[in-house]
Amino acid sequence: MQRPNFIFILADDLGYADLGCFGSTATFSKPPFAPSANLDRLARQGLLSTQSYSNSPVCSPTRFALMTGNYQYRYRGALDEPIASARGSSVLGLPQSVPTLPKMLRESGYATGLVGKWHLGFPPHFGPLQSGYDYFYGATAGAVDYFSHKDSRGHHDLWENNTEVFDEGYFTDLVSDRAVQWLEQFGPASDKPFMLSLHYTAPHWPWLTRDDVNESQRLEKTNAIAHLDGGNLQTYWRMIQQLDEGIGRVIHQLEINGQLDNTLIIFTSDNGGERFSNNWPFT
């Protein structure tokens, strides 16, 4: 019997009611549209969880819980948020000794990859490759500018495995591109099951679409506080739409591979949104 594949897609700071399948529409357009066509299709064809809640309002603790299946505050690193202040720390991160879902699947013969955001401690003491992933492409910190790929403290933060890379492009699109590339190896002839963790930073601040490279440069030149300066509802909805487009490409690659029917796709957000998000009926 062929073993199932797993793709776990995690958005960042997405509001509860930001997707069409939860009743949201981007009313700035005429006619209004839902910016999440691919996610809405997954919801129609699958199971829509309307009472499944994050157990923390911030980024790192929820990721500790999702990776380990444990209450996150068992771990010292989950008590410090933002964990961005922990570069070089040998304490604030996910310990290599802790069992994780990718570790257990890899031990069972699965290929494991993380593309996108890690945010569970910094190298050399912590990282995806130490916690069960065969492959990593993305950022280690909590947020990066979508074009410069610098974190909120100005550190360049784009990596392939343990090597710093300087790829140009919009971070959401780079993540989607690399996810598709990673999945290409599991074509119709492949008999190796896989788990892909696809962790976007969108729609986390700074609020930038793929057309906003000039706004990115303005924020950097003025030393703006990224979560306070810039952005509007239109930009926010476009960020969700461009995230959704990337997910559509991942689904299409599964179809090409002949793997769609044998892959369990899970989508959630690490926690609720802020500023431009629609969190109704929650605070």
C-alpha positions as CSV (number, residue, x, y, z in Angstrom):
1,M,0.0,0.0,0.0
2,Q,1.4,3.4,-1.0
3,R,2.0,5.6,2.0
4,P,0.4,9.1,2.0
5,N,2.3,12.3,1.5
6,F,1.9,15.4,3.7
7,I,2.0,19.1,2.9
8,F,1.6,21.4,5.9
9,I,1.0,25.0,4.8
10,L,1.4,27.7,7.5
11,A,0.4,31.3,6.9
12,D,1.8,34.0,9.2
13,D,-0.6,36.4,11.1
14,L,-3.6,35.6,9.0
15,G,-6.9,36.7,10.4
16,Y,-9.6,34.2,11.1
17,A,-12.0,35.7,8.5
18,D,-9.4,36.7,5.9
19,L,-10.3,33.8,3.5
20,G,-13.3,33.5,1.2
21,C,-14.1,30.1,2.7
22,F,-14.7,31.9,6.0
23,G,-17.0,34.4,4.4
24,S,-14.5,37.2,3.6
25,T,-14.4,39.3,0.4
26,A,-12.1,42.1,-0.6
27,T,-14.6,44.9,-1.0
28,F,-12.2,47.4,-2.6
29,S,-12.7,45.8,-6.0
30,K,-15.8,45.9,-8.1
31,P,-17.2,43.3,-8.0
32,P,-15.8,42.1,-4.7
33,F,-13.6,39.1,-4.9
34,A,-12.3,36.5,-2.5
35,P,-8.5,36.6,-2.6
36,S,-8.1,32.9,-1.8
37,A,-9.5,30.9,-4.7
38,N,-7.2,28.0,-4.3
39,L,-7.6,27.7,-0.6
40,D,-11.3,28.0,-1.0
41,R,-11.3,25.1,-3.4
42,L,-9.3,23.0,-0.9
43,A,-11.9,23.9,1.7
44,R,-14.8,22.9,-0.6
45,Q,-13.1,19.5,-1.4
46,G,-11.9,18.8,2.1
47,L,-12.7,19.5,5.8
48,L,-13.2,23.1,7.0
49,S,-12.2,23.4,10.6
50,T,-14.2,26.3,12.1
51,Q,-13.3,25.6,15.7
52,S,-9.6,24.8,15.6
53,Y,-7.6,27.5,17.5
54,S,-4.0,28.5,17.9
55,N,-2.8,28.1,21.5
56,S,-0.7,31.3,21.5
57,P,-1.1,34.8,20.0
58,V,2.5,35.0,18.8
59,C,4.8,33.3,16.3
60,S,7.4,31.1,17.9
61,P,5.3,29.3,20.6
62,T,2.8,28.0,18.2
63,R,5.6,26.6,16.0
64,F,7.1,24.8,19.0
65,A,3.7,23.2,19.6
66,L,3.2,22.3,15.9
67,M,6.6,20.8,15.5
68,T,6.6,18.7,18.7
69,G,2.9,18.0,19.5
70,N,3.7,19.3,23.1
71,Y,2.5,22.2,25.1
72,Q,4.9,24.9,23.9
73,Y,5.9,26.4,27.2
74,R,7.7,23.2,28.1
75,Y,10.5,24.7,26.1
76,R,12.6,27.7,27.2
77,G,12.7,29.1,23.7
78,A,8.9,29.4,23.6
79,L,8.9,31.7,26.6
80,D,10.8,34.4,24.7
81,E,8.9,36.3,22.1
82,P,10.2,37.8,19.9
83,I,12.9,35.2,19.6
84,A,14.7,37.5,17.1
85,S,16.8,38.7,20.0
86,A,18.3,35.2,20.4
87,R,21.0,35.1,17.7
88,G,23.9,33.1,19.0
89,S,21.9,31.7,21.9
90,S,22.4,28.0,22.8
91,V,19.2,28.1,24.9
92,L,16.5,29.9,22.9
93,G,15.4,27.4,20.3
94,L,14.1,23.9,19.6
95,P,16.6,21.5,21.1
96,Q,18.0,18.9,18.7
97,S,17.2,16.1,21.2
98,V,13.4,16.8,21.1
99,P,11.3,14.4,18.9
100,T,9.6,16.2,16.1
101,L,7.1,15.2,13.4
102,P,9.7,15.5,10.5
103,K,12.2,13.4,12.6
104,M,9.7,10.6,13.1
105,L,8.6,10.6,9.4
106,R,12.2,10.7,8.2
107,E,13.0,7.7,10.4
108,S,10.0,6.0,8.7
109,G,11.5,6.6,5.2
110,Y,10.0,9.9,4.3
111,A,11.8,12.7,2.5
112,T,11.3,15.9,4.6
113,G,11.6,19.5,3.5
114,L,10.9,22.9,5.1
115,V,10.5,25.9,2.7
116,G,9.8,29.3,4.2
117,K,10.0,30.5,7.8
118,W,11.7,28.6,10.6
119,H,11.7,30.9,13.7
120,L,12.7,28.3,16.2
121,G,16.2,29.4,17.1
122,F,19.3,30.3,15.1
123,P,22.3,28.4,13.8
124,P,24.7,26.9,14.8
125,H,22.8,25.6,17.8
126,F,19.3,25.3,16.2
127,G,17.9,24.9,12.7
128,P,15.6,22.8,10.5
129,L,18.4,20.3,9.5
130,Q,18.9,19.6,13.2
131,S,15.2,18.9,13.8
132,G,14.4,16.4,11.2
133,Y,14.4,18.1,7.8
134,D,16.5,16.9,4.9
135,Y,16.2,20.2,3.1
136,F,15.7,23.8,4.1
137,Y,15.2,27.0,2.0
138,G,14.0,30.2,3.6
139,A,14.4,32.5,6.6
140,T,15.4,31.7,10.2
141,A,13.9,34.8,11.9
142,G,10.3,35.9,12.5
143,A,9.9,38.3,9.7
144,V,11.9,39.5,6.7
145,D,11.5,42.2,4.2
146,Y,10.0,40.6,1.1
147,F,12.7,42.1,-1.2
148,S,15.9,42.7,0.7
149,H,15.3,39.5,2.8
150,K,16.6,41.3,5.9
151,D,15.0,40.7,9.3
152,S,13.7,43.4,11.6
153,R,17.2,44.0,13.0
154,G,18.8,44.4,9.5
155,H,20.4,40.9,9.2
156,H,20.2,39.3,5.8
157,D,18.3,36.1,6.3
158,L,17.9,33.8,3.3
159,W,19.4,30.3,3.4
160,E,19.5,27.1,1.5
161,N,20.3,24.4,4.0
162,N,23.3,25.9,6.0
163,T,24.4,28.2,3.2
164,E,23.4,31.9,3.0
165,V,22.0,32.7,-0.5
166,F,21.3,36.0,-2.2
167,D,18.4,35.2,-4.5
168,E,16.5,38.1,-5.9
169,G,12.8,38.3,-5.8
170,Y,9.6,38.6,-3.8
171,F,9.9,36.3,-0.8
172,T,6.4,34.8,-1.2
173,D,7.2,33.9,-4.8
174,L,10.7,32.5,-3.9
175,V,9.1,30.2,-1.3
176,S,6.5,29.0,-3.8
177,D,9.1,28.5,-6.5
178,R,11.3,26.4,-4.3
179,A,8.4,24.4,-3.0
180,V,7.4,23.5,-6.5
181,Q,11.0,22.7,-7.4
182,W,11.4,20.4,-4.4
183,L,8.2,18.6,-5.3
184,E,9.3,17.9,-8.9
185,Q,11.5,15.0,-7.7
186,F,8.4,13.1,-6.6
187,G,7.0,12.4,-10.0
188,P,4.7,9.5,-11.1
189,A,7.6,7.0,-10.9
190,S,8.6,8.0,-7.4
191,D,8.0,5.5,-4.6
192,K,9.4,7.6,-1.8
193,P,6.8,9.4,0.4
194,F,7.4,13.0,1.5
195,M,6.5,15.6,4.0
196,L,6.7,19.3,3.0
197,S,6.4,22.1,5.5
198,L,5.5,25.2,3.5
199,H,5.7,28.1,5.9
200,Y,5.0,31.5,4.3
201,T,5.7,34.8,6.0
202,A,2.7,36.3,4.3
203,P,0.7,38.2,5.2
204,H,3.0,39.3,8.1
205,W,4.3,42.8,7.9
206,P,6.0,44.6,6.2
207,W,2.9,44.9,4.0
208,L,4.3,44.6,0.5
209,T,3.1,42.9,-2.6
210,R,5.3,41.7,-5.4
211,D,4.8,45.1,-7.1
212,D,6.1,47.1,-4.0
213,V,9.9,47.0,-4.3
214,N,10.0,50.8,-4.2
215,E,8.0,50.8,-0.9
216,S,10.4,48.3,0.4
217,Q,13.3,50.6,-0.3
218,R,11.5,53.5,1.3
219,L,10.9,51.6,4.5
220,E,14.6,50.7,4.6
221,K,15.9,54.2,3.8
222,T,13.7,55.9,6.4
223,N,14.3,53.2,9.1
224,A,10.6,52.9,9.4
225,I,9.0,50.6,12.0
226,A,7.7,48.0,9.7
227,H,4.6,47.0,11.6
228,L,3.5,50.6,12.1
229,D,4.4,52.3,8.8
230,G,3.0,51.6,5.3
231,G,0.4,49.2,4.1
232,N,-3.4,49.4,3.5
233,L,-6.2,47.0,3.0
234,Q,-5.7,46.7,-0.7
235,T,-2.0,45.7,-0.2
236,Y,-3.0,43.3,2.5
237,W,-5.5,41.5,0.3
238,R,-3.1,41.3,-2.6
239,M,-0.5,39.7,-0.3
240,I,-3.1,37.0,0.6
241,Q,-3.9,36.6,-3.1
242,Q,-0.3,36.2,-4.0
243,L,0.2,33.6,-1.3
244,D,-2.9,31.8,-2.6
245,E,-1.4,31.9,-6.1
246,G,1.7,30.1,-4.9
247,I,-0.4,27.4,-3.2
248,G,-2.2,26.9,-6.5
249,R,1.1,26.2,-8.1
250,V,2.0,23.7,-5.5
251,I,-1.4,21.9,-6.0
252,H,-0.8,22.0,-9.8
253,Q,2.6,20.3,-9.3
254,L,1.0,17.6,-7.3
255,E,-1.4,17.0,-10.2
256,I,1.5,16.8,-12.6
257,N,3.2,14.3,-10.3
258,G,0.1,12.2,-10.0
259,Q,0.3,12.7,-6.2
260,L,-2.6,14.9,-5.5
261,D,-5.0,12.2,-4.4
262,N,-2.4,10.6,-2.2
263,T,-1.4,13.8,-0.4
264,L,-2.9,15.2,2.8
265,I,-2.8,19.0,2.6
266,I,-3.3,21.0,5.8
267,F,-3.5,24.8,5.9
268,T,-3.6,27.0,9.0
269,S,-2.2,30.2,10.4
270,D,0.3,30.4,13.3
271,N,-2.0,32.8,15.1
272,G,-4.5,35.6,14.4
273,G,-3.7,38.7,12.4
274,E,-3.1,42.4,13.2
275,R,-3.9,45.8,11.9
276,F,-5.4,45.0,8.5
277,S,-6.6,41.5,9.3
278,N,-10.2,40.4,9.9
279,N,-10.2,38.5,13.1
280,W,-14.0,38.6,13.7
281,P,-15.5,37.2,15.9
282,F,-12.3,37.1,17.9
283,T,-10.1,39.9,19.4
